[in-house]
Amino acid sequence: MPVADTADAETAVLIVGGGPVGLTARALLARWDVPALLVERRRELSPFPRSRLVNVRSMEIFRGLGLAGRIAARAFPPEYGRIRFRDTLGGPDFATAAMTGIRAPVPESPVTGVVTSQDLAALTGTAPPA
């Protein structure tokens, strides 16, 4: 909807920002038949990655929306979900640890978290690099 058309629009909920939180809020409100208007200042995707870590709780919400399987299928390989410890940025890892719930089961949840990118996987459907 062009900006001029939204100036006098009325809605039950106004969501400002089309990032991960705004898009999820819009999807949930649509599921519950709550009228909502999402506005985003940019016309195109951000050139920077957004929504890199989709944690277990977010995946539970996406599961309820029927999206968890599609998000997990487009996620980065598990090594992207690791924390690396180094003395210097260019130095070798002296330790590494997996992020909790990333591609590993959490006993309290039927889903796992993933590392993905909103700009590559969620919106365009393009598979992330292997």
Protein Blocks (a to p, Z undefined) as FASTA:
>chain_A
ZZklmmmgccfbdcehjbfklmmmmmmmmmnopacddddfbfbdcfbdehkbacfklmmm
mmmnopmmmmmmmpccfklmcccddfbfklccfbdcddehiapacfkbcbdcddddfklm
mmnopacdZZ
